[in-house]
Amino acid sequence: GDSKSASIAGASILAKVSRDRYMEKLDAEYPKYGWAKNAGYLTAAHLEAIDKYGICKYHRPSFLKNHFNTQLSLI
């Protein structure tokens, strides 16, 4: 839709900027998860931080279910 509609393209840019700013705020509160860099995506470094520090109030446990199930199967 971005290439076919200027309003969709504009909304996409605004959403990305808004999310980037939100991730910077989360990163300031919980820097160990690297949110300013990973934008909340489950990068290898982000998953390592979750394994090391656990989750915080901003993580969605249901979104991490597959990761935790994999970790449990290794035990």
CHARMM-style PDB file with segment names, atoms N, HN, CA, C and O in Angstrom:
ATOM      1  N   GLY     1       0.779  -1.188   0.000  1.00  0.00      PROA
ATOM      2  CA  GLY     1       0.000   0.000   0.000  1.00  0.00      PROA
ATOM      3  C   GLY     1       0.832   1.269   0.000  1.00  0.00      PROA
ATOM      4  O   GLY     1       0.386   2.301  -0.501  1.00  0.00      PROA
ATOM      5  N   ASP     2       2.077   1.205   0.574  1.00  0.00      PROA
ATOM      6  HN  ASP     2       2.439   0.367   0.981  1.00  0.00      PROA
ATOM      7  CA  ASP     2       2.906   2.414   0.654  1.00  0.00      PROA
ATOM      8  C   ASP     2       3.163   3.014  -0.725  1.00  0.00      PROA
ATOM      9  O   ASP     2       3.151   4.234  -0.888  1.00  0.00      PROA
ATOM     10  N   SER     3       3.393   2.160  -1.710  1.00  0.00      PROA
ATOM     11  HN  SER     3       3.402   1.169  -1.577  1.00  0.00      PROA
ATOM     12  CA  SER     3       3.720   2.667  -3.043  1.00  0.00      PROA
ATOM     13  C   SER     3       2.499   3.165  -3.804  1.00  0.00      PROA
ATOM     14  O   SER     3       2.640   3.858  -4.811  1.00  0.00      PROA
ATOM     15  N   LYS     4       1.300   2.822  -3.335  1.00  0.00      PROA
ATOM     16  HN  LYS     4       1.185   2.259  -2.516  1.00  0.00      PROA
ATOM     17  CA  LYS     4       0.082   3.213  -4.036  1.00  0.00      PROA
ATOM     18  C   LYS     4      -0.662   4.369  -3.386  1.00  0.00      PROA
ATOM     19  O   LYS     4      -1.538   4.971  -4.007  1.00  0.00      PROA
ATOM     20  N   SER     5      -0.322   4.684  -2.137  1.00  0.00      PROA
ATOM     21  HN  SER     5       0.389   4.195  -1.633  1.00  0.00      PROA
ATOM     22  CA  SER     5      -1.066   5.714  -1.422  1.00  0.00      PROA
ATOM     23  C   SER     5      -0.131   6.538  -0.550  1.00  0.00      PROA
ATOM     24  O   SER     5       0.586   6.008   0.299  1.00  0.00      PROA
ATOM     25  N   ALA     6      -0.156   7.843  -0.779  1.00  0.00      PROA
ATOM     26  HN  ALA     6      -0.738   8.274  -1.469  1.00  0.00      PROA
ATOM     27  CA  ALA     6       0.674   8.743   0.020  1.00  0.00      PROA
ATOM     28  C   ALA     6       0.241   8.733   1.476  1.00  0.00      PROA
ATOM     29  O   ALA     6       1.081   8.853   2.368  1.00  0.00      PROA
ATOM     30  N   SER     7      -1.053   8.593   1.733  1.00  0.00      PROA
ATOM     31  HN  SER     7      -1.735   8.495   1.009  1.00  0.00      PROA
ATOM     32  CA  SER     7      -1.521   8.594   3.120  1.00  0.00      PROA
ATOM     33  C   SER     7      -1.073   7.322   3.848  1.00  0.00      PROA
ATOM     34  O   SER     7      -0.749   7.377   5.035  1.00  0.00      PROA
ATOM     35  N   ILE     8      -1.051   6.193   3.160  1.00  0.00      PROA
ATOM     36  HN  ILE     8      -1.314   6.149   2.197  1.00  0.00      PROA
ATOM     37  CA  ILE     8      -0.561   4.955   3.782  1.00  0.00      PROA
ATOM     38  C   ILE     8       0.933   5.069   4.040  1.00  0.00      PROA
ATOM     39  O   ILE     8       1.414   4.671   5.101  1.00  0.00      PROA
ATOM     40  N   ALA     9       1.664   5.605   3.084  1.00  0.00      PROA
ATOM     41  HN  ALA     9       1.274   5.928   2.222  1.00  0.00      PROA
ATOM     42  CA  ALA     9       3.105   5.781   3.250  1.00  0.00      PROA
ATOM     43  C   ALA     9       3.403   6.716   4.419  1.00  0.00      PROA
ATOM     44  O   ALA     9       4.300   6.450   5.219  1.00  0.00      PROA
ATOM     45  N   GLY    10       2.651   7.808   4.516  1.00  0.00      PROA
ATOM     46  HN  GLY    10       1.922   8.024   3.866  1.00  0.00      PROA
ATOM     47  CA  GLY    10       2.839   8.750   5.622  1.00  0.00      PROA
ATOM     48  C   GLY    10       2.517   8.123   6.968  1.00  0.00      PROA
ATOM     49  O   GLY    10       3.240   8.333   7.942  1.00  0.00      PROA
ATOM     50  N   ALA    11       1.437   7.356   7.025  1.00  0.00      PROA
ATOM     51  HN  ALA    11       0.850   7.186   6.233  1.00  0.00      PROA
ATOM     52  CA  ALA    11       1.059   6.688   8.271  1.00  0.00      PROA
ATOM     53  C   ALA    11       2.124   5.674   8.677  1.00  0.00      PROA
ATOM     54  O   ALA    11       2.416   5.509   9.861  1.00  0.00      PROA
ATOM     55  N   SER    12       2.693   5.008   7.700  1.00  0.00      PROA
ATOM     56  HN  SER    12       2.457   5.142   6.738  1.00  0.00      PROA
ATOM     57  CA  SER    12       3.747   4.024   7.978  1.00  0.00      PROA
ATOM     58  C   SER    12       4.965   4.701   8.599  1.00  0.00      PROA
ATOM     59  O   SER    12       5.549   4.186   9.553  1.00  0.00      PROA
ATOM     60  N   ILE    13       5.342   5.842   8.063  1.00  0.00      PROA
ATOM     61  HN  ILE    13       4.868   6.261   7.288  1.00  0.00      PROA
ATOM     62  CA  ILE    13       6.488   6.591   8.603  1.00  0.00      PROA
ATOM     63  C   ILE    13       6.192   7.074  10.014  1.00  0.00      PROA
ATOM     64  O   ILE    13       7.035   6.949  10.903  1.00  0.00      PROA
ATOM     65  N   LEU    14       4.997   7.626  10.228  1.00  0.00      PROA
ATOM     66  HN  LEU    14       4.313   7.727   9.506  1.00  0.00      PROA
ATOM     67  CA  LEU    14       4.625   8.104  11.564  1.00  0.00      PROA
ATOM     68  C   LEU    14       4.613   6.960  12.576  1.00  0.00      PROA
ATOM     69  O   LEU    14       5.053   7.135  13.713  1.00  0.00      PROA
ATOM     70  N   ALA    15       4.119   5.804  12.176  1.00  0.00      PROA
ATOM     71  HN  ALA    15       3.762   5.662  11.253  1.00  0.00      PROA
ATOM     72  CA  ALA    15       4.079   4.653  13.082  1.00  0.00      PROA
ATOM     73  C   ALA    15       5.490   4.213  13.449  1.00  0.00      PROA
ATOM     74  O   ALA    15       5.759   3.895  14.607  1.00  0.00      PROA
ATOM     75  N   LYS    16       6.394   4.192  12.471  1.00  0.00      PROA
ATOM     76  HN  LYS    16       6.176   4.450  11.530  1.00  0.00      PROA
ATOM     77  CA  LYS    16       7.770   3.778  12.747  1.00  0.00      PROA
ATOM     78  C   LYS    16       8.461   4.767  13.675  1.00  0.00      PROA
ATOM     79  O   LYS    16       9.145   4.355  14.611  1.00  0.00      PROA
ATOM     80  N   VAL    17       8.298   6.039  13.437  1.00  0.00      PROA
ATOM     81  HN  VAL    17       7.742   6.374  12.676  1.00  0.00      PROA
ATOM     82  CA  VAL    17       8.918   7.054  14.294  1.00  0.00      PROA
ATOM     83  C   VAL    17       8.367   6.952  15.713  1.00  0.00      PROA
ATOM     84  O   VAL    17       9.115   7.035  16.687  1.00  0.00      PROA
ATOM     85  N   SER    18       7.060   6.772  15.820  1.00  0.00      PROA
ATOM     86  HN  SER    18       6.452   6.705  15.029  1.00  0.00      PROA
ATOM     87  CA  SER    18       6.434   6.643  17.138  1.00  0.00      PROA
ATOM     88  C   SER    18       6.964   5.410  17.865  1.00  0.00      PROA
ATOM     89  O   SER    18       7.287   5.485  19.051  1.00  0.00      PROA
ATOM     90  N   ARG    19       7.057   4.286  17.174  1.00  0.00      PROA
ATOM     91  HN  ARG    19       6.795   4.225  16.210  1.00  0.00      PROA
ATOM     92  CA  ARG    19       7.569   3.058  17.792  1.00  0.00      PROA
ATOM     93  C   ARG    19       9.025   3.210  18.197  1.00  0.00      PROA
ATOM     94  O   ARG    19       9.421   2.770  19.276  1.00  0.00      PROA
ATOM     95  N   ASP    20       9.825   3.832  17.337  1.00  0.00      PROA
ATOM     96  HN  ASP    20       9.503   4.189  16.460  1.00  0.00      PROA
ATOM     97  CA  ASP    20      11.241   4.049  17.677  1.00  0.00      PROA
ATOM     98  C   ASP    20      11.376   4.881  18.953  1.00  0.00      PROA
ATOM     99  O   ASP    20      12.213   4.581  19.804  1.00  0.00      PROA
ATOM    100  N   ARG    21      10.568   5.909  19.085  1.00  0.00      PROA
ATOM    101  HN  ARG    21       9.888   6.154  18.393  1.00  0.00      PROA
ATOM    102  CA  ARG    21      10.610   6.749  20.298  1.00  0.00      PROA
ATOM    103  C   ARG    21      10.180   5.956  21.539  1.00  0.00      PROA
ATOM    104  O   ARG    21      10.766   6.094  22.612  1.00  0.00      PROA
ATOM    105  N   TYR    22       9.156   5.133  21.371  1.00  0.00      PROA
ATOM    106  HN  TYR    22       8.679   5.021  20.499  1.00  0.00      PROA
ATOM    107  CA  TYR    22       8.695   4.291  22.483  1.00  0.00      PROA
ATOM    108  C   TYR    22       9.791   3.309  22.897  1.00  0.00      PROA
ATOM    109  O   TYR    22      10.030   3.105  24.087  1.00  0.00      PROA
ATOM    110  N   MET    23      10.448   2.710  21.923  1.00  0.00      PROA
ATOM    111  HN  MET    23      10.253   2.875  20.956  1.00  0.00      PROA
ATOM    112  CA  MET    23      11.521   1.763  22.221  1.00  0.00      PROA
ATOM    113  C   MET    23      12.691   2.460  22.934  1.00  0.00      PROA
ATOM    114  O   MET    23      13.329   1.865  23.802  1.00  0.00      PROA
ATOM    115  N   GLU    24      12.968   3.700  22.575  1.00  0.00      PROA
ATOM    116  HN  GLU    24      12.450   4.184  21.869  1.00  0.00      PROA
ATOM    117  CA  GLU    24      14.023   4.462  23.264  1.00  0.00      PROA
ATOM    118  C   GLU    24      13.649   4.696  24.732  1.00  0.00      PROA
ATOM    119  O   GLU    24      14.511   4.639  25.610  1.00  0.00      PROA
ATOM    120  N   LYS    25      12.366   4.958  24.996  1.00  0.00      PROA
ATOM    121  HN  LYS    25      11.666   5.005  24.283  1.00  0.00      PROA
ATOM    122  CA  LYS    25      11.919   5.138  26.382  1.00  0.00      PROA
ATOM    123  C   LYS    25      12.044   3.836  27.166  1.00  0.00      PROA
ATOM    124  O   LYS    25      12.496   3.836  28.311  1.00  0.00      PROA
ATOM    125  N   LEU    26      11.644   2.730  26.548  1.00  0.00      PROA
ATOM    126  HN  LEU    26      11.277   2.730  25.618  1.00  0.00      PROA
ATOM    127  CA  LEU    26      11.791   1.438  27.214  1.00  0.00      PROA
ATOM    128  C   LEU    26      13.256   1.115  27.463  1.00  0.00      PROA
ATOM    129  O   LEU    26      13.615   0.568  28.505  1.00  0.00      PROA
ATOM    130  N   ASP    27      14.096   1.459  26.496  1.00  0.00      PROA
ATOM    131  HN  ASP    27      13.804   1.903  25.649  1.00  0.00      PROA
ATOM    132  CA  ASP    27      15.528   1.205  26.630  1.00  0.00      PROA
ATOM    133  C   ASP    27      16.122   2.006  27.786  1.00  0.00      PROA
ATOM    134  O   ASP    27      17.012   1.525  28.487  1.00  0.00      PROA
ATOM    135  N   ALA    28      15.632   3.218  27.982  1.00  0.00      PROA
ATOM    136  HN  ALA    28      14.909   3.609  27.412  1.00  0.00      PROA
ATOM    137  CA  ALA    28      16.116   4.038  29.098  1.00  0.00      PROA
ATOM    138  C   ALA    28      15.713   3.425  30.437  1.00  0.00      PROA
ATOM    139  O   ALA    28      16.460   3.515  31.412  1.00  0.00      PROA
ATOM    140  N   GLU    29      14.531   2.801  30.487  1.00  0.00      PROA
ATOM    141  HN  GLU    29      13.925   2.728  29.695  1.00  0.00      PROA
ATOM    142  CA  GLU    29      14.048   2.190  31.722  1.00  0.00      PROA
ATOM    143  C   GLU    29      14.673   0.808  31.962  1.00  0.00      PROA
ATOM    144  O   GLU    29      14.981   0.446  33.097  1.00  0.00      PROA
ATOM    145  N   TYR    30      14.852   0.056  30.896  1.00  0.00      PROA
ATOM    146  HN  TYR    30      14.601   0.350  29.973  1.00  0.00      PROA
ATOM    147  CA  TYR    30      15.394  -1.312  30.969  1.00  0.00      PROA
ATOM    148  C   TYR    30      16.494  -1.491  29.918  1.00  0.00      PROA
ATOM    149  O   TYR    30      16.279  -2.193  28.929  1.00  0.00      PROA
ATOM    150  N   PRO    31      17.650  -0.883  30.103  1.00  0.00      PROA
ATOM    151  CA  PRO    31      18.696  -0.920  29.079  1.00  0.00      PROA
ATOM    152  C   PRO    31      19.259  -2.310  28.787  1.00  0.00      PROA
ATOM    153  O   PRO    31      19.799  -2.541  27.705  1.00  0.00      PROA
ATOM    154  N   LYS    32      19.142  -3.219  29.721  1.00  0.00      PROA
ATOM    155  HN  LYS    32      18.704  -3.032  30.600  1.00  0.00      PROA
ATOM    156  CA  LYS    32      19.739  -4.545  29.525  1.00  0.00      PROA
ATOM    157  C   LYS    32      19.100  -5.333  28.380  1.00  0.00      PROA
ATOM    158  O   LYS    32      19.692  -6.304  27.908  1.00  0.00      PROA
ATOM    159  N   TYR    33      17.903  -4.938  27.920  1.00  0.00      PROA
ATOM    160  HN  TYR    33      17.422  -4.150  28.304  1.00  0.00      PROA
ATOM    161  CA  TYR    33      17.243  -5.650  26.819  1.00  0.00      PROA
ATOM    162  C   TYR    33      17.586  -5.081  25.440  1.00  0.00      PROA
ATOM    163  O   TYR    33      17.276  -5.705  24.424  1.00  0.00      PROA
ATOM    164  N   GLY    34      18.211  -3.923  25.391  1.00  0.00      PROA
ATOM    165  HN  GLY    34      18.463  -3.416  26.216  1.00  0.00      PROA
ATOM    166  CA  GLY    34      18.652  -3.351  24.121  1.00  0.00      PROA
ATOM    167  C   GLY    34      17.534  -2.938  23.182  1.00  0.00      PROA
ATOM    168  O   GLY    34      17.676  -3.040  21.963  1.00  0.00      PROA
ATOM    169  N   TRP    35      16.422  -2.471  23.737  1.00  0.00      PROA
ATOM    170  HN  TRP    35      16.306  -2.388  24.726  1.00  0.00      PROA
ATOM    171  CA  TRP    35      15.269  -2.139  22.907  1.00  0.00      PROA
ATOM    172  C   TRP    35      15.517  -1.028  21.894  1.00  0.00      PROA
ATOM    173  O   TRP    35      14.908  -1.035  20.825  1.00  0.00      PROA
ATOM    174  N   ALA    36      16.380  -0.089  22.196  1.00  0.00      PROA
ATOM    175  HN  ALA    36      16.875  -0.083  23.065  1.00  0.00      PROA
ATOM    176  CA  ALA    36      16.652   0.982  21.234  1.00  0.00      PROA
ATOM    177  C   ALA    36      17.302   0.409  19.976  1.00  0.00      PROA
ATOM    178  O   ALA    36      17.152   0.957  18.884  1.00  0.00      PROA
ATOM    179  N   LYS    37      18.010  -0.676  20.137  1.00  0.00      PROA
ATOM    180  HN  LYS    37      18.132  -1.121  21.024  1.00  0.00      PROA
ATOM    181  CA  LYS    37      18.699  -1.288  18.997  1.00  0.00      PROA
ATOM    182  C   LYS    37      17.837  -2.335  18.298  1.00  0.00      PROA
ATOM    183  O   LYS    37      17.833  -2.400  17.069  1.00  0.00      PROA
ATOM    184  N   ASN    38      17.104  -3.158  19.057  1.00  0.00      PROA
ATOM    185  HN  ASN    38      17.107  -3.105  20.055  1.00  0.00      PROA
ATOM    186  CA  ASN    38      16.354  -4.258  18.440  1.00  0.00      PROA
ATOM    187  C   ASN    38      14.886  -3.935  18.176  1.00  0.00      PROA
ATOM    188  O   ASN    38      14.180  -4.740  17.570  1.00  0.00      PROA
ATOM    189  N   ALA    39      14.421  -2.775  18.620  1.00  0.00      PROA
ATOM    190  HN  ALA    39      14.995  -2.122  19.113  1.00  0.00      PROA
ATOM    191  CA  ALA    39      13.037  -2.326  18.414  1.00  0.00      PROA
ATOM    192  C   ALA    39      12.003  -3.330  18.913  1.00  0.00      PROA
ATOM    193  O   ALA    39      10.873  -3.359  18.426  1.00  0.00      PROA
ATOM    194  N   GLY    40      12.393  -4.153  19.889  1.00  0.00      PROA
ATOM    195  HN  GLY    40      13.311  -4.129  20.285  1.00  0.00      PROA
ATOM    196  CA  GLY    40      11.466  -5.107  20.460  1.00  0.00      PROA
ATOM    197  C   GLY    40      11.402  -6.441  19.734  1.00  0.00      PROA
ATOM    198  O   GLY    40      10.704  -7.358  20.167  1.00  0.00      PROA
ATOM    199  N   TYR    41      12.132  -6.549  18.631  1.00  0.00      PROA
ATOM    200  HN  TYR    41      12.700  -5.804  18.279  1.00  0.00      PROA
ATOM    201  CA  TYR    41      12.148  -7.825  17.911  1.00  0.00      PROA
ATOM    202  C   TYR    41      13.022  -8.818  18.662  1.00  0.00      PROA
ATOM    203  O   TYR    41      13.944  -8.434  19.381  1.00  0.00      PROA
ATOM    204  N   LEU    42      12.722 -10.085  18.489  1.00  0.00      PROA
ATOM    205  HN  LEU    42      11.973 -10.397  17.905  1.00  0.00      PROA
ATOM    206  CA  LEU    42      13.434 -11.127  19.222  1.00  0.00      PROA
ATOM    207  C   LEU    42      14.747 -11.486  18.525  1.00  0.00      PROA
ATOM    208  O   LEU    42      14.885 -12.553  17.928  1.00  0.00      PROA
ATOM    209  N   THR    43      15.688 -10.577  18.621  1.00  0.00      PROA
ATOM    210  HN  THR    43      15.575  -9.710  19.106  1.00  0.00      PROA
ATOM    211  CA  THR    43      17.024 -10.855  18.103  1.00  0.00      PROA
ATOM    212  C   THR    43      17.708 -11.826  19.055  1.00  0.00      PROA
ATOM    213  O   THR    43      17.241 -12.057  20.170  1.00  0.00      PROA
ATOM    214  N   ALA    44      18.809 -12.386  18.604  1.00  0.00      PROA
ATOM    215  HN  ALA    44      19.189 -12.199  17.698  1.00  0.00      PROA
ATOM    216  CA  ALA    44      19.553 -13.316  19.458  1.00  0.00      PROA
ATOM    217  C   ALA    44      19.971 -12.632  20.757  1.00  0.00      PROA
ATOM    218  O   ALA    44      19.876 -13.227  21.830  1.00  0.00      PROA
ATOM    219  N   ALA    45      20.432 -11.387  20.666  1.00  0.00      PROA
ATOM    220  HN  ALA    45      20.509 -10.904  19.794  1.00  0.00      PROA
ATOM    221  CA  ALA    45      20.868 -10.661  21.866  1.00  0.00      PROA
ATOM    222  C   ALA    45      19.699 -10.396  22.807  1.00  0.00      PROA
ATOM    223  O   ALA    45      19.853 -10.470  24.026  1.00  0.00      PROA
ATOM    224  N   HSD    46      18.529 -10.087  22.246  1.00  0.00      PROA
ATOM    225  HN  HSD    46      18.404 -10.028  21.256  1.00  0.00      PROA
ATOM    226  CA  HSD    46      17.355  -9.836  23.080  1.00  0.00      PROA
ATOM    227  C   HSD    46      16.934 -11.116  23.807  1.00  0.00      PROA
ATOM    228  O   HSD    46      16.616 -11.084  24.996  1.00  0.00      PROA
ATOM    229  N   LEU    47      16.934 -12.234  23.089  1.00  0.00      PROA
ATOM    230  HN  LEU    47      17.192 -12.259  22.123  1.00  0.00      PROA
ATOM    231  CA  LEU    47      16.579 -13.506  23.719  1.00  0.00      PROA
ATOM    232  C   LEU    47      17.591 -13.900  24.790  1.00  0.00      PROA
ATOM    233  O   LEU    47      17.212 -14.456  25.821  1.00  0.00      PROA
ATOM    234  N   GLU    48      18.853 -13.624  24.561  1.00  0.00      PROA
ATOM    235  HN  GLU    48      19.160 -13.173  23.723  1.00  0.00      PROA
ATOM    236  CA  GLU    48      19.876 -13.897  25.578  1.00  0.00      PROA
ATOM    237  C   GLU    48      19.621 -13.068  26.831  1.00  0.00      PROA
ATOM    238  O   GLU    48      19.766 -13.567  27.947  1.00  0.00      PROA
ATOM    239  N   ALA    49      19.242 -11.807  26.652  1.00  0.00      PROA
ATOM    240  HN  ALA    49      19.124 -11.402  25.745  1.00  0.00      PROA
ATOM    241  CA  ALA    49      18.944 -10.942  27.800  1.00  0.00      PROA
ATOM    242  C   ALA    49      17.724 -11.459  28.562  1.00  0.00      PROA
ATOM    243  O   ALA    49      17.703 -11.434  29.793  1.00  0.00      PROA
ATOM    244  N   ILE    50      16.719 -11.921  27.840  1.00  0.00      PROA
ATOM    245  HN  ILE    50      16.736 -11.941  26.840  1.00  0.00      PROA
ATOM    246  CA  ILE    50      15.535 -12.484  28.495  1.00  0.00      PROA
ATOM    247  C   ILE    50      15.925 -13.720  29.293  1.00  0.00      PROA
ATOM    248  O   ILE    50      15.472 -13.905  30.422  1.00  0.00      PROA
ATOM    249  N   ASP    51      16.760 -14.559  28.709  1.00  0.00      PROA
ATOM    250  HN  ASP    51      17.128 -14.409  27.791  1.00  0.00      PROA
ATOM    251  CA  ASP    51      17.208 -15.763  29.425  1.00  0.00      PROA
ATOM    252  C   ASP    51      18.012 -15.402  30.664  1.00  0.00      PROA
ATOM    253  O   ASP    51      17.915 -16.072  31.692  1.00  0.00      PROA
ATOM    254  N   LYS    52      18.805 -14.345  30.564  1.00  0.00      PROA
ATOM    255  HN  LYS    52      18.884 -13.801  29.729  1.00  0.00      PROA
ATOM    256  CA  LYS    52      19.672 -13.945  31.683  1.00  0.00      PROA
ATOM    257  C   LYS    52      18.909 -13.200  32.771  1.00  0.00      PROA
ATOM    258  O   LYS    52      19.111 -13.462  33.957  1.00  0.00      PROA
ATOM    259  N   TYR    53      18.029 -12.267  32.381  1.00  0.00      PROA
ATOM    260  HN  TYR    53      17.864 -12.054  31.418  1.00  0.00      PROA
ATOM    261  CA  TYR    53      17.374 -11.383  33.346  1.00  0.00      PROA
ATOM    262  C   TYR    53      15.889 -11.683  33.570  1.00  0.00      PROA
ATOM    263  O   TYR    53      15.271 -11.118  34.472  1.00  0.00      PROA
ATOM    264  N   GLY    54      15.321 -12.562  32.759  1.00  0.00      PROA
ATOM    265  HN  GLY    54      15.823 -13.021  32.026  1.00  0.00      PROA
ATOM    266  CA  GLY    54      13.886 -12.796  32.824  1.00  0.00      PROA
ATOM    267  C   GLY    54      13.143 -11.733  32.043  1.00  0.00      PROA
ATOM    268  O   GLY    54      13.754 -10.919  31.350  1.00  0.00      PROA
ATOM    269  N   ILE    55      11.832 -11.738  32.155  1.00  0.00      PROA
ATOM    270  HN  ILE    55      11.335 -12.399  32.718  1.00  0.00      PROA
ATOM    271  CA  ILE    55      11.037 -10.745  31.437  1.00  0.00      PROA
ATOM    272  C   ILE    55      10.676  -9.601  32.376  1.00  0.00      PROA
ATOM    273  O   ILE    55      10.728  -9.738  33.599  1.00  0.00      PROA
ATOM    274  N   CYS    56      10.313  -8.481  31.787  1.00  0.00      PROA
ATOM    275  HN  CYS    56      10.270  -8.369  30.794  1.00  0.00      PROA
ATOM    276  CA  CYS    56       9.843  -7.344  32.576  1.00  0.00      PROA
ATOM    277  C   CYS    56       8.380  -7.099  32.229  1.00  0.00      PROA
ATOM    278  O   CYS    56       7.788  -7.856  31.459  1.00  0.00      PROA
ATOM    279  N   LYS    57       7.806  -6.069  32.781  1.00  0.00      PROA
ATOM    280  HN  LYS    57       8.286  -5.454  33.407  1.00  0.00      PROA
ATOM    281  CA  LYS    57       6.374  -5.805  32.597  1.00  0.00      PROA
ATOM    282  C   LYS    57       6.002  -5.473  31.151  1.00  0.00      PROA
ATOM    283  O   LYS    57       4.823  -5.513  30.801  1.00  0.00      PROA
ATOM    284  N   TYR    58       6.968  -5.152  30.317  1.00  0.00      PROA
ATOM    285  HN  TYR    58       7.927  -5.121  30.601  1.00  0.00      PROA
ATOM    286  CA  TYR    58       6.679  -4.807  28.929  1.00  0.00      PROA
ATOM    287  C   TYR    58       6.732  -6.010  27.986  1.00  0.00      PROA
ATOM    288  O   TYR    58       6.257  -5.924  26.853  1.00  0.00      PROA
ATOM    289  N   HSD    59       7.289  -7.101  28.427  1.00  0.00      PROA
ATOM    290  HN  HSD    59       7.675  -7.171  29.347  1.00  0.00      PROA
ATOM    291  CA  HSD    59       7.323  -8.301  27.596  1.00  0.00      PROA
ATOM    292  C   HSD    59       5.956  -8.971  27.604  1.00  0.00      PROA
ATOM    293  O   HSD    59       5.228  -8.923  28.596  1.00  0.00      PROA
ATOM    294  N   ARG    60       5.626  -9.592  26.488  1.00  0.00      PROA
ATOM    295  HN  ARG    60       6.217  -9.631  25.682  1.00  0.00      PROA
ATOM    296  CA  ARG    60       4.377 -10.344  26.385  1.00  0.00      PROA
ATOM    297  C   ARG    60       4.714 -11.827  26.468  1.00  0.00      PROA
ATOM    298  O   ARG    60       5.230 -12.397  25.506  1.00  0.00      PROA
ATOM    299  N   PRO    61       4.430 -12.461  27.605  1.00  0.00      PROA
ATOM    300  CA  PRO    61       4.777 -13.878  27.762  1.00  0.00      PROA
ATOM    301  C   PRO    61       4.209 -14.765  26.655  1.00  0.00      PROA
ATOM    302  O   PRO    61       4.862 -15.720  26.234  1.00  0.00      PROA
ATOM    303  N   SER    62       3.014 -14.463  26.186  1.00  0.00      PROA
ATOM    304  HN  SER    62       2.483 -13.687  26.528  1.00  0.00      PROA
ATOM    305  CA  SER    62       2.421 -15.299  25.137  1.00  0.00      PROA
ATOM    306  C   SER    62       3.238 -15.215  23.843  1.00  0.00      PROA
ATOM    307  O   SER    62       3.297 -16.183  23.085  1.00  0.00      PROA
ATOM    308  N   PHE    63       3.857 -14.081  23.594  1.00  0.00      PROA
ATOM    309  HN  PHE    63       3.808 -13.295  24.210  1.00  0.00      PROA
ATOM    310  CA  PHE    63       4.684 -13.894  22.410  1.00  0.00      PROA
ATOM    311  C   PHE    63       5.983 -14.679  22.529  1.00  0.00      PROA
ATOM    312  O   PHE    63       6.594 -15.035  21.522  1.00  0.00      PROA
ATOM    313  N   LEU    64       6.402 -14.946  23.757  1.00  0.00      PROA
ATOM    314  HN  LEU    64       5.906 -14.656  24.575  1.00  0.00      PROA
ATOM    315  CA  LEU    64       7.665 -15.649  24.018  1.00  0.00      PROA
ATOM    316  C   LEU    64       7.461 -17.137  24.282  1.00  0.00      PROA
ATOM    317  O   LEU    64       8.416 -17.845  24.602  1.00  0.00      PROA
ATOM    318  N   LYS    65       6.232 -17.613  24.150  1.00  0.00      PROA
ATOM    319  HN  LYS    65       5.457 -17.037  23.890  1.00  0.00      PROA
ATOM    320  CA  LYS    65       5.906 -18.993  24.492  1.00  0.00      PROA
ATOM    321  C   LYS    65       6.801 -19.998  23.766  1.00  0.00      PROA
ATOM    322  O   LYS    65       7.303 -20.934  24.389  1.00  0.00      PROA
ATOM    323  N   ASN    66       7.006 -19.821  22.467  1.00  0.00      PROA
ATOM    324  HN  ASN    66       6.599 -19.061  21.961  1.00  0.00      PROA
ATOM    325  CA  ASN    66       7.845 -20.758  21.716  1.00  0.00      PROA
ATOM    326  C   ASN    66       9.279 -20.771  22.226  1.00  0.00      PROA
ATOM    327  O   ASN    66       9.906 -21.828  22.304  1.00  0.00      PROA
ATOM    328  N   HSD    67       9.791 -19.612  22.567  1.00  0.00      PROA
ATOM    329  HN  HSD    67       9.282 -18.753  22.504  1.00  0.00      PROA
ATOM    330  CA  HSD    67      11.162 -19.537  23.086  1.00  0.00      PROA
ATOM    331  C   HSD    67      11.270 -20.275  24.411  1.00  0.00      PROA
ATOM    332  O   HSD    67      12.207 -21.045  24.622  1.00  0.00      PROA
ATOM    333  N   PHE    68      10.321 -20.042  25.300  1.00  0.00      PROA
ATOM    334  HN  PHE    68       9.560 -19.416  25.128  1.00  0.00      PROA
ATOM    335  CA  PHE    68      10.363 -20.698  26.604  1.00  0.00      PROA
ATOM    336  C   PHE    68      10.169 -22.209  26.474  1.00  0.00      PROA
ATOM    337  O   PHE    68      10.798 -22.979  27.199  1.00  0.00      PROA
ATOM    338  N   ASN    69       9.314 -22.628  25.567  1.00  0.00      PROA
ATOM    339  HN  ASN    69       8.803 -22.002  24.979  1.00  0.00      PROA
ATOM    340  CA  ASN    69       9.127 -24.065  25.357  1.00  0.00      PROA
ATOM    341  C   ASN    69      10.407 -24.717  24.843  1.00  0.00      PROA
ATOM    342  O   ASN    69      10.740 -25.834  25.240  1.00  0.00      PROA
ATOM    343  N   THR    70      11.115 -24.031  23.971  1.00  0.00      PROA
ATOM    344  HN  THR    70      10.845 -23.124  23.648  1.00  0.00      PROA
ATOM    345  CA  THR    70      12.389 -24.542  23.466  1.00  0.00      PROA
ATOM    346  C   THR    70      13.391 -24.652  24.603  1.00  0.00      PROA
ATOM    347  O   THR    70      14.102 -25.650  24.721  1.00  0.00      PROA
ATOM    348  N   GLN    71      13.444 -23.618  25.443  1.00  0.00      PROA
ATOM    349  HN  GLN    71      12.866 -22.807  25.348  1.00  0.00      PROA
ATOM    350  CA  GLN    71      14.369 -23.622  26.569  1.00  0.00      PROA
ATOM    351  C   GLN    71      14.049 -24.779  27.527  1.00  0.00      PROA
ATOM    352  O   GLN    71      14.957 -25.455  28.011  1.00  0.00      PROA
ATOM    353  N   LEU    72      12.764 -25.000  27.795  1.00  0.00      PROA
ATOM    354  HN  LEU    72      12.027 -24.450  27.402  1.00  0.00      PROA
ATOM    355  CA  LEU    72      12.365 -26.081  28.684  1.00  0.00      PROA
ATOM    356  C   LEU    72      12.708 -27.451  28.107  1.00  0.00      PROA
ATOM    357  O   LEU    72      13.026 -28.375  28.855  1.00  0.00      PROA
ATOM    358  N   SER    73      12.648 -27.588  26.809  1.00  0.00      PROA
ATOM    359  HN  SER    73      12.389 -26.837  26.201  1.00  0.00      PROA
ATOM    360  CA  SER    73      12.949 -28.888  26.202  1.00  0.00      PROA
ATOM    361  C   SER    73      14.443 -29.217  26.278  1.00  0.00      PROA
ATOM    362  O   SER    73      14.836 -30.371  26.108  1.00  0.00      PROA
ATOM    363  N   LEU    74      15.270 -28.203  26.532  1.00  0.00      PROA
ATOM    364  HN  LEU    74      14.950 -27.265  26.670  1.00  0.00      PROA
ATOM    365  CA  LEU    74      16.716 -28.426  26.637  1.00  0.00      PROA
ATOM    366  C   LEU    74      17.125 -28.919  28.014  1.00  0.00      PROA
ATOM    367  O   LEU    74      18.253 -29.370  28.215  1.00  0.00      PROA
ATOM    368  N   ILE    75      16.204 -28.830  28.954  1.00  0.00      PROA
ATOM    369  HN  ILE    75      15.288 -28.464  28.790  1.00  0.00      PROA
ATOM    370  CA  ILE    75      16.516 -29.234  30.344  1.00  0.00      PROA
ATOM    371  C   ILE    75      16.444 -30.733  30.475  1.00  0.00      PROA
ATOM    372  OT1 ILE    75      16.673 -31.269  31.559  1.00  0.00      PROA
TER     373      ILE     75
END
